[in-house]
Each structure stands twice: as structure tokens, then as C-alpha cells.
Amino acid sequence: MFSQPVPACSYCEAQPARLGDLYCCDGCRTLAEVSGVSSAAPDATVEDPLLVDRVGRRRGPLTRFECHVDPLACEACLQGLVRLEKIVPGLQDLQWNRGQSVLSFQFAQGHELPARVYAFLQDLKLSPRWKTEDDQGLLKAERGRTLRLGLTGAFAANIMLFSVPIYAGLAGSLQSVFEWVQFLIFLPVLLWSAQPFYRTAWMSFRLRQLSVDLPLAIAFLAGSGFSIFSLASGGHEIYFDSLAGFLFLILWSRSLLENSLSHYLETPSLERFFDKPIFTLSRAGVTTRLPWQDILTGDLLHLEAGDRVPVDGRLVSPSLEVETAWMTGEKAPHWRLQGSLIQAGTRVLSRSGDVLVTQAATHTEFARLLKSLQGGGRKLRPSFEARLGTALVLSCFGAILALLLFGHSLGLGEIARRAVAVLIVACPCAVSFAAPLSRAKANRLAFKNGFWVQDPLVWSRLLNVRRIAFDKTGTLTGGQFSFAPHSPLVDRHWKQIILSLENVSIHPIAESLRHAWGPLPVLEVTDAVEIPGLGVRGKIAGDSYELRGSPFADGHLRVELSRNDHKVIELLLQDDAAPGVAEALQRFHKKYELFIISGDQQRRVLEFGLRHGFPEKNLHGDLGPENKKLKIEEIAPDIYFGDGTNDLLALKKAPVSIAVSAASLEAQAAADILMFDTDFGRCDSLFEIARETAKLNQRNLGLALAYNLLAGAAALSGLITPLGAAILMPIASFTLLASTLHGTALLRHLEKNA
């Protein structure tokens, strides 16, 4: 006997557990109910495999999708979207990039349903548009906002022109004509200019989540409806001028705050780092001067001291002294010899030199790193100001309900006027923007001090730091080696051979040897090849040489040079702290309890930690990724510094995770903060920024709350008209912006010295 087949889920087409169920799980049922989207009618454009291939970015087993959406008004508007991760199967890591108005998300392999999220955003009237490599979504959105603001201002001004004669005493049939002309001019304001508020109010209704724009939309529609009814019935209680002026002022203040946020949240770009606009180069034998954007593969680029290299290339000159902090975290000078790789982002320290371009600026690893920072967003999660904004909206509606219940003696017209004023003046826009503005300022200042903050909510978790844990290799040591005390001396001949072999490598050992021995003439090496993780080999003057590194019993690193398979030299290197680390650790020991949680050998962890003042009980080596996470749970540090793939679980587990310079891409993605070098002394400024930002945030929230409560009470008592309430909104926004720009004395000092 054959069993009856179970119909597919009406949402995701998976098999329900029981016969007769429309959905396979509660998540599909909730999403279908909330979004009104069914699998039977997907958007054809987003299901197109070619389009999904074009907009999806594969990252291992996950694919990330990004789409522009119409700007969300405030923190409270974001909270409903947090539900997506719970109700869409396979959806992970939902992020919001406020500066670019981009919502990004990723799916585990086998759960790729971007059309569902896209359709959900469409249903919320957010006008999603897939972000591609060459899109102009942000520019179009900015143009749209500017156009809406400009036309609304023009409509409001023309309506006001027809209102002036009426206020001056115009009456009779001509007054009615002027009022109907006002109505015709007001129609585009009602139907088009106010669309952002309608959209957010609709989103609030669909997600069952109060937003700050809900009272604004209700106030505008209520005032418009009351005025239209009065006009049609022959009355003269018409507020088209006030409503249009109110909408223009709200859009203006909102634009002011959004532009301020965009300024603070501006991401680093190639233009910022390559501050020298014109370079000298030789192309096809002709010397010319061109912008760095026009430098092509095959050009011979001339570099001067102080230049930041915009391209990847091979050094043609005999030697060049450079600093590679942005790529390696090492700020000390290094010597590059003829034929060695010069990477984009490198700073030339002395002399001048020529580089044969192998990779144009926009295709380098440095450009890719900055692009990954530009694409970064913040994880969606509830915030205090969002909950505070919701509470204020509820109190606003409560005040209006009290007005309706106990204000019968005022008359319907006065009740409507006061209710509209309360809805306008008590809208918690200032509260919703207060904390994001102060955090955005902190993010920008942190960037100037060498940190890229990926999670803006991290600032509150940096206020009470007591315990700090570090990975060792690549984090504290930075891969810089020096000769151990009992390492043999090497004469010039063997130095030349070793440096010539290492010329093809940018491994930390190669960098350390070049730093220790300085520039020497390069010997001709044939068949040169780097063996990842082992060493380098090549032929010099007919002999085969191989340079190979391996751990040594006492925790040092042994480097052997072999000629024709016979060992000729053995060097012993010790893993040194990165520049500035020893001094920073000395200061940290006075303020915090420090730990090392490392996958390196316990012997080497002990040797390094005891040398730098760590208590032996706080030194933990031989830990795999899972054991690192368990150790984080046991120790409960406030901050964890890491750099490698084996740190991922620890970075995600720590309350605040910081990935140091040259960390792996996976570590960069997992960390709350990226550190642009290994100068841990800068962390003092990070903690100071956190403390001062908390003070600034408290001041901004205090100002915003005082405005909402006082102005709301005045509107409820009839002291403020709807137009007066609209005028107060940008005044409150200006006050908030001025407070943020002024900051605190210590923030101004940090910014000045950054």
C-alpha cells in the first residue's frame, strides 16, 4: 500500500511534517503572513539565475547579497527587520550599512532564497535594488532625496504665496478661488512628497513595530483630510500652507541629520590614501605625468620619498627603503632589492626608485581591502534608543487619547489642531538620531586613530574593560624575528646568497633578514621559487641552494641554508614582539589583567609571555580553535585580539573582538573592530573615545528627551500650533547636530592630535 504524498510547503516548497499542513514550519507560516509573499508568485527578475550570479558574492559555503533600499528613518525602523533572521530558513548575518543605504545578507549553501528577502522588502515598500559592482544606487538615492526636498520647498513656497492675501483679509469668492489653487498645488505634496513617511508607516504596520514616522504620517494625513473636508464643505479651516511647510521642514531636518551621518560614516577610499594626484612614469619609452588612476600594467613608475605606492609592481632600481604597515602591520623600515615585489599601499621612506607595474591600482590587494571596508555594515540588533523611541511614540498616542477623552469642551477643530501639533512635535526623531550621530562621530575619530569600527554598538562594551586576552603569533609578535644570542655570525658572501634567494619572498623571515642585514647587491638567481610554509630555492652560479625554516626545541626558529643538498649554515631566530608591543604591554599590566590564548607551542608562549611580564597562570598555548573558544568562556576577557582563521570562534565569542593589521579576511569579517597596525598603545585612545562618546551620547539623549517632553506638553496645552511644531523640529535637529559637532573637550583634543 502506497503512502499518500505530502503536499509541499506553500512558502518554501519543502515537505511539511504532517499531511494537511500548509507550511513546513512556524517560520514559513510567519513570513507568509507578514510579507504576503507566496512561492507561487516570485518576482521573476530576482529568480533569474544570471542576475543572482551577478549580484551574489560567494564566500566559501556562503553567498552574500546586497541591495539598496530607500533610507530607513531611524534605529526604530530597523528593528522589525531583525525578525528576518528568525523566519527565513538559511538567512544569516543580516547587516545594515547606513552610510550607503545598503541591506546585506547571506545564505548557507542549499538555502539560497534571495528572492524571498527581496520580495519581503518590496512588500514593505522599501524599493530594493540589487547592488552590483558598477551600480549607482547610492548616487541615485541621494539625487532622489535632493529632488524631493527641492520640489517640496517650491510647492510650500507657492502655497504660502496664496495664503498671504487670505491672512491679510481677502474674503468672498476670491478667497475660495485662492484656497482651491492652494489645494491643487498641495496635491503633489500629499501624493508624492510625503511618500517616505507613508512607506515607513506601512512598514511599521506590516511588521507590527512602531516607528518614529508613524505619528508624522498620521498627523499629515489627518491634517490633510480635515483641510480637504473643510474646503469641500465650504469652510475655511484649511492648513495646506502649514502642512506643506511642516513637511518641507521635516524633510530638511531629516536630510541634515542623514548628511551628517553619511559624513561621519564615510568609508576609506583609494582617493583618500593616494593623496599625490600625479605620478611620473615612462610608457613605451616616453616620459609623462598622469593621475594614479591612469597608471597601467607595463608602465615604469617613478617613486619619490614620501609617496604611497598606488600599484603593485617589481622594483627595477637596485634598492628602496619602504614601510609596509598597511599590509603587514610592521611600521619599521624595510629594504626592497631589485626584482622584489612592491605592493600597493607601501610608503616610500627614502631615496627614489622605479617600479615596473604588474597590477593597476583598482585591481590590487590594497584596493580589495578598502573595498571590503566600504561594503561593511552593522549587524541588526535592538538598541536602547530604538526602545526609547518606541516608548515616546506610545506616550504620544496616549496623550492624544487623553485629549479625546477629556477635551470635549475645546471643540473638534481645536482638538484636531492640538492632536496634529502633538504628533508632529513629539515625534522622537531627535532621540532616534542622537545616539547614531554620537557613535558615527566616534567611528570617524577611531578611524583617524587607526581603527575601523564594524559594529557601532561596540562602544558601550568598551566602557568597563578589565581583562584583555591576546593571540600571540601574528598579533603580539607580528612575525618579526631577530637573531638568537647563540646564532652564528654570517659573512657578506653568505648574506648575499641568502638575501638573493629571499628576494622572491615577502615572508616575515625574509623581511627580518632584509631588515637585519640591509641592502646588498643582488646575485642572479635562476629557477627561483618560494615553497609556501617551507622556504625558498633557486640556482646561483650553477649551484642549487635551498633556504628552509623549522621550529627548534628551545622555542626558537631554525633556518638552514643548503647548497647542493648539503647544509652549510644554520641560523637561529627568536620571535620578537611587534614594534611598540613591549611598551604597550608594560602600560596595560598596570591597568588590566592580561592573558595570552594561542595555538602556538606552550613552550614558546611561556618564553614570550614571561619575557613580557605575563603571570605564568595567564599563559595558554597549544590551543585549537574550539579550545580557544572554551578558554574565552572560562577566562571571560572583555577584549580579545586575534588575526588568524583559528581565532574565528574566539573572536565571535568575546564581548569585543579586535582583528589586528594583516589579519586574515575571515578574522576581519568576524571582528567588531579592525586595527590598522600593531601599535597597541593606540588602544588607550580607543577606550578614551568610548568614555567620551558615552558622555556625548548621554548629553544628546538628554537634550532630545527634554525637547520631546517640553514641546509635547506645550503642544498638548495648545501653546504650539502645527506649523510652530514643524518649525521646532529642525531647531531641535540643529541643536543636536551642534552638540555632536562640539563633542567634548577630550574628543576635540583626540581629533586634533589624531
N, C-alpha and C positions, 0 to 999 in steps of 0.2 A: 504494500500500500504506500503510495507516494504522499509525502507531506505537502501541505499547501504552501506555496511560496509566500514569503512576507514582502509586502509592497515596500518600495524604497522610501526613505525619509523625504518628506515634502520640501525640506530645505537643502540638505547636503547630499541626498541620494544614497546615504549609507543605509544599511539594513537595521530597522528597529528591532529591539529585543523581543517584542511581543506582537502577535498578529493584531491588527486593528489600530496600532499606534501610528499617528501621522508623522511623528518625529522620532529620531533615534535617541535623543537625549533632551534634557531640560534646556541646555544651551541653545540648540537649534530652535526649540519652541519659543524661547525668549527673543532670540534675534529676529525670527519671523514676525513675532508680534510687534516688536519695537520698530523694526525697519520697514515692515510691509513688503519685503523683498522675498520672492519665492524662486526656487531653482527653475521653475518653468519659464521664467521670463528674464533671463540675464541680459545685461547690456552687451549687445553684440560686439561693440568696439573693444571692450575690455577683455572679452573672451578670445579675441584674435591672438593666436599663438605668436605671430610675428611681432605684435605690439608688446605682448608680455615679455618676449625675449629682449625687446629693445629697452624696456623700462626696468626690468628686473635685473638686479646685480647679484650674481651668485657669490656667496661667501661660504665655502665649504659645503656642509649639508644644508645651509640655509640660503634663502633668496630674499633680498631686501628690496622693497618697493617704496618709492617716494612720490608724493603728489602734492601740488599746490592746492591750497584751499583758500576760500575767502577768509580774511583775517578774523580770528576769534577775539571777541571784545576783551576778555579778561580771564583771570585764573578760574573763576567760577564756570565759565563757558567750557572749560576743558574737562571738567570732572566727569561729565556724562560719557565722554569718550573712553574713560578708563575701563568702562564695562566691556568694551570690545574684546579685551584680552581674555575675559572670563567666558564669553559666549560664542566666540568664533574658534572652531577647532583648529589647532596648529598655529594660531597667531601668537607671536612673541615680540617683546621689546618694542612696544608702541612708543614713538618719540615725537615731540613737537618742537620744531625749530621756529621760534617766534620771530627772529630777525628776518627769515626768508618766507614765512607763512607756509612751511612745508610740514606735512604729516608723513612720517615714515614708519614702516612696519616690516616684519619679516615672517616667513612661514617655514616650518620644518618641511623637509622633503616628504612628499606624499600628501601634504595638506595645502597645496598651493591654490588658494581660493581668493586671489586679489580682487576678483570681480565682486565678491560678497562685500568686502570692505568698501570698495568703490561705490557700489550701489547704496550701501548704508549712508555714506557721506552725501550722495546725491539726494537721498530721501530727506536728509537734514538740511537741504538747500545750501550746502557749503561749496557748490560749484567746483568739485575736484577736477584737477587736470594733471595727468601723469607728467612727472618731471623726467626729462631726458637729458642727455649730455649737453645738448646745444639749445635748450629751451630758453624762453624769455619770460617765464611765468611770473617771476618777481617784478620785472620791469613793467609788464602789462598790468599787474595788480596795483602797482604804485600809480601808473597813469590813470587807471580807473578811479582810484580814490581821489586823485587830484581833480579829475574831471567832475566827479560827483560834488566835491566841495565847491569848486568854482561855479558850476551851474546853479547849485542850491543858493549860493550867495547872490547870484544875479537875480534869481526868482524872488528871493526875500527882499532885495532892494527895490525891485519893481512893484511888488505888493505894497511895500511901505510908501511908495510914491502916491499910490491911490488911497492910502489910509490917511495921509496928512490932511487933505481937504475935509475929510469926514470929521477928523478930530478938531478941525478949525471951525466947524459949524455947518458944513454942507448938509442939506436935507432935501426931502422930497424925492421926485422921480430920478433926479441926477444922482442922489445918494445910492439908490437901488442899482443904477447902472454901474457905478463905481464898485459896489460890492460884488456884482456879478463878474466884472472884469477881474477883481481880486480872486474870485473862485476859479476862473479859467486859468489864471497864472499859477494858482495854488495846486491845480490838478497834477502837473508833473512832479511837484514836491511830494504830494500824497502817494502817487503811484510809483515813482522811481527813486527819488532822493532818499526816502525812508526805508528802502528795501533792506539795508543791512540790519536794521532794528527788527523788521518783520522776520527776517531769516533767523536771527538769534532767538527771538521769541518762539518761533516754530520749533527750533531745535530744543529749546527749553521744555516745550510741551511734549515733544516726541520722546525725549529722554527722561521726562518726569524729574527734571533738575532745574531749580530756579537759577536764573542768570540775571546779571545787572541790567540787561537791556529789556527785560520783560516789563518793568514798570514804565520805562521810556516808551515802548511800543504801545502799551495800554493808554498812557497819557496822551500820546499823539493821536491815536485813533479815536479816543473818547472826545478830545477837543475838536477834532475834525468833524466827527459825526454830529456833535452838538451844534457846531457852527453851520454845517450844511442844512441841518434840520431847521435852524433858526432862519437861515436865508430863504429856504423853500416856503416857510410858513409866514413870511413877511416880517419877521422880527429883525432886530438889529444887534443882537448879542453874537457878534461874529469875531473870531480870533485868528483869521487867516494870517495876518501880519505877525502876530505873536508866535503862532505855531511855526511859520516858516523861519522866523528869526531864531526861535528856540532850536530848531533842527540844524540850522547853519552853525550856531554856536556850539552845539553838542558835537557835530562833525568836526569842527575846527579844533576844539579842545581834545577830542579823541585823536585827531591827526597829529596834534602837537605831542601828545604822550607817546604815540606809536613811533613817530620820527625820533624822539629821544631814546626810546628803547632800541630802535634799529641802530642808532649811532653807538650806543653802549655795547650792543651785541654784534657789532661789525666784526666779521671774521678776518683772519690774516689772509693776505693775498700776495701773489708774486710781486705786484707793483710796490707793495709796502717794503719788501726786503731788498729789491734791486733798485735802490734809490738813485743809482747812477743811470741816467736815461740813455746815454750814448756811449758806445764802445768803439774802439779802433780795431779793425780786422782786415785781413787780406783774403780776397776771394778771386780765384782764378788769376792770381798774380797781381791784382790791382788792390791797392790800399784804399780803404774807405772808412767812413764813420756811420754807424747805423744804430737804431734802438735795439735793446737786448731782445725784443720780441721778434726781430727780423734776422737774428743770427741763425744760420742753417748748418746742418751736418756737412762737414768738409771744409768749413771756414777755418782760418788760422786766427784765433782770437788773441789780442794783446791785452795783458792784465797789468795793472799798476798796484802799488802798495795801497791797501785800504779797500780795494774792490771786493765785492761779494760776487763770486763766480755764478753767472746765470745759467750755465750749461754743463753738461758732462763732456769730458774730453781727456786726451792724453797729453802729458807735458812734453813739449818739444825742446824747451830750454834745459840746460844742464841740471838746475835745481831751483826750488822755490820753497820759501817758508810760509806755511799756511796754518790756519786754525779751523778745526772741523767740529766745533761744539754742537752745531745743529744736527749733525748726522751721527756723531759718536758720543756726545756728551763730554768730550775731552776739550777743555779750553786752552790747554798748554800748546805751544807751537810745535809743529811737526815739519820735517823736511820731506819734500817730494822730489824724487830724482827723475831724470829723463825717462820717458816712456811710462811713468806711473799714472794711475787714474786720478783725475781731479774731478770731484763731484760738485754738482750744483749746490749752492748754499755755503761752500767753503769761502773763508775770508782770507785774502792775501795779506800777509803781515809785513813783509819787507821785500825789497828788490822789485823787479818786474819780470815777466816771463810770457811765453807764447804757448797756447794750448790748441791742439787740433780737435775741433768739435766733433764728438761722436753722437751726441744727443741734444736736440734743440730744447730750449728752456721748458716748454709746456709738456714735454714727454719725459722729464727726469723724475727720479725718485723723490727729490725735494718738492717738486710740483705736486706729485701724488700725495705726499704727506700733508701739504697745505690744503689740498682739495678734500682730503678726508676730514680735516678740521672744519672746513666750510660746510660739509654735509652733516656735521654733528648736531644733534638736537638734545632735548631733555626728556627723560622718561616722564610719562604722565603719572602723576600721583597726587592725592589730595593735599592741599596746603591750608595753612591756618587762615590766610586772607580770603581764600575761597569760601571757607566755612563762615567767616565773619561777614562776607558779602551776602551770603545766603540769609544769615540771621537778620541783616539790615533790611533786605527785601521783604522778609516776613513781617518785620516790625512796621515797615511802610504800609503794607496791606492791612495790618492790624489797626494802624492809626486811621486809615480811610474807613474801615469798618466801624470804628468808634464814631467817626464823623457822621456816617449814615444813620447810626442808631440814636445818637444824642444831639444831632444838629438840625432837627426839623424846623426850628424857628428861623434858621438862616435863609431858608428858601432853596429851591432846587438849583437855581443858577449859581448862587454863592457856594453851595456845597460842591457843585461840579468844578467851579473855579479853584477852590481850595484843594480839592482832591487832585486835580491836574498839577497844581503847584507842588503838592507833597510828592507826587510820583516823580516829578522832574528833579526837585531839589534834593530828595532823599535817595536818589539813585546812587549806589555805592561805587561809582566809577573810581573816585579818588582812592577809596580803600583798596579796590582791586588792583590799581596801578601802583600803589605806594611801595609795597614790598618788591614787585618785579623791577621797579626803577632803581631802588637801592641795591638790589642784587646785581642788576645789569651794570651799574657803576662799579661794584666790587669786582665783577668779572673782567671788566676792561682794565682796571687797575692791576688786578692779578696778572693779566697778560703782559702788561708793561714790566712786571717784576719777574717774569719768566715762567708763568703758569697758565695753562689753558683749562678752564673750569668747564667740565662737560655736564655736570649736574648742579644747577644753580641752588638747589635746596641743601647743598652740602655745607653752606656757610654756617647754619645753625649747629651742625655737628662738629664744627671746628672750635667751638667756644670753650669747651672744658677738656682739653687734651691733657692726659696724664701719662698714658703709656703709648710708646711708639715701637713698632716692630719693623725690621728691615730684612729683605732678602740680601744675600751677600754678593755673589758673583754677578757683575753687571750692574749692580745697584750701588753698593758701597765701594766696590773695588773699581768698577768702570773698565775693567780689562787692562789696566795699566800695570806693566811689570818692570821690575828693576833687578839688577844682578844681586844674587845672594852673596853674603860676605865671603863664602868659601868657593865662589865661582872662579875658574881660571882666567887669567888675562889673555887677551887676544891681540895679535899684532895686526898691522894695517892690511897686509895681504889677505888674511882670512876675513877681516871685516869687509873688504871689498867684495869678496866672493859671496859672503852671506847676504850683504845688502843688495847685491845684484840679483841674487835668487829671489829675495823678498820684494823686489821691485814690482812684481806682478800681483802682490797681495796687499790687502788693507786689513788683514787680521790684526788684533791687538798686539800679538807678539811682534809682528813686523813693524807696527807703529812704535813699539817700545824700543826696538833695536835701532830704528832710524833716529829716534829721539836721543838715545844714549850716545850714538857714535857720530851724529851729524852727517852732513853731505860729503860723500866721497865719489870720485869718478866711477861711472857705471861700466862694468865689463860687458862685453857682448855675450848674451845668453841665448842659446838656441833650444827649441823644443821646451820652452818654459811652460810649466803648468802648475796650478795650485790644486792640491788634493784636499777638498773640504774636510775639516776636522783632523787632518793628519799633518800636512806641511806643504812644502813646495819642492819641485825637482826641475832640473834642466842641465844643459851641457855648456861648459865653459872651456875653451881651448882644447876641445876633444875629450875632456874628462866628464863623466857623469856625476853630478852632485845631487844630494837629497838632504833637505833640512826637515827634521821631524821632531815634534814635541810629544811628551808623555809625562804623566804625574810621577812624582818621586816619593819615596817612602816618608820623608820628613815633612811633607806638605808642600814642598817646592815643586816647580815645574822644570823638567829636564828637556833641553833642546840639543839634539845630536846632529852634527854635520857629517855626512858620509861622502867619500869620494870613491867611485867605482866599487860601491858596496862595502867599503871599509871605513869604520868610524875614525875620524881624525880630530874632532873637537867635541867636547861636551860642556854646555853652558847650564848653569843653574839659576833660575829666575824665581823671584818671590812676587806674590800678588799684592800690589800696593793699593792703598786707599786712593780713590779718585781725588783730584785736586780740591782742596777745601773741605774734604770729608772729615779729616782728623780734627781740624779746628772746630767744625760744626758739632762733632760728637762730644768734644770737651764741653761746649756750652750746653748741649742737650742733657748731658749727665747731671748738670746742676738743677735742671727743671723737671725732667721727665725720667720715667723708668724705661730703659731701652732693652730691646731684645733683638736677637738675630734668629730668623727662621729660614733655613737654607737647605737646598738639595745637595750642597757641596759636602765633601768628606768632613766628618766630625772633627778630625784632627786639624784640618785647615781652618775650620770655623773657630775652633778653640784658639789656635795660634793667632789668628787675626783679631778675634774678639778680645782676648786678654791683652793683646798689644795696645788696644784702643779703649781700655777701661771698662769693658762689659763684665758684670759678675758672671762667674762660670755657670751658675744655675740658669742664666738667661740666654745661654748659647745652645742652639739646637740645629744639628746637621743631619745629613743622610735622610732627609725627608722628601718623599714623593709628593705629587700634587694633592692627593687625598689626605695624606698625613699633615701637610701644611695647613689645610683647611681645619683639620681636627685640632691642630696646635693653636690656630687662631681662636677657635671656640674655647679652648682651655685657658689661654692667656687673656683673651678679651682685650686686645690693644685698641686704642682709639683710632690709630692710623697704621696702615701697612703700606710700605714702599716695595714695589716689585718691578720686574722688567721682562720676564720671560713667559712662555706658554705654560710652563709648570707653575706659574703664580696665579693662573686664572681663577681657580677655586678660592684661593686666599684673598685675591683682590675683590671678588664678589662677596665674600663673607664679611670682610672688615667694614666697620661703620663708615670709614673714609679710606678710600684706596687711591694711591698716587703712583702712576707709572712714570719712571724716570726717562730721561732722554735716551733715544736709541732703543726703547723697549719694542718688543715685537708688536705687530699690528693687532694681534689678539689681545695683548695686555693693554694696549692703548684703548681699544674698544671697550674693555671691561672696567677700566679705571674711572673714578669720579673726576680726577684731575690729572692732566699731563704736565710733566715738568720738563722744561726745555734744555736743562743742563743738569749737572750733578752737584751744583752748589747748594748743599742742604742748608747753608746759612740763610738762604732766601726764605726758608720756611718761617722764620721769625716774622718776616713781613706778611706772610700769608695769615698767620694767626692774628697779627695786629689788624689786618684788613677785616677779618671775621669779627673781631670785637667791635671795631668802629662801625662796621656795617650793621651790626645788631643795634647799636645806639641810633644810627641814622634811620633804620627801619622802624624802631620804636617811636622816634620823633615824627616820621612821616605818617605812621598809623595814628598817632595821637592827633596830629593836625587834621587828618582825614575824618576821624571819628568826631572830633569837635565840630567840624563843618557840617557833617551829616546830621548830628543831633541838634545843633543850634538852628541851622537853616530849616530842618524838618519841623521843629517846634514853631518857628516863625511862620512857615507856610500853613501849618495846621491852624494857627490862630488868625490867619487872614492878613498878616503883615506883609506877605510877599505874594505878588501876582505871578502867573505862569511865565510871563516874559522876564520878570525880575529873577525868577528861579533859573531861567535859562542863562541869564547874564552871570549869575553867581557860579555856574558850572565851570566856565573857562577861568574865572578868577581863582577858584579852588585848584584847578589844574596848574595854573601858573605858580601858585604858592607852593604846591607840591614839587613842581619842577625846580623852582628856585631853591627849595630846601635840599633837594638831591644834588643840584649843581654845587651848592655851597659846601655840602658834606659836613665833615668835622675837621677840626684843626689837624688832627693826626693824619686823616686821609689826604688832606691837601699837602701835608709835608711828604707823605709817601709818594704822592703823584709827582711832586716837584722833583724828588730825588730818584724816581724810577728810571 
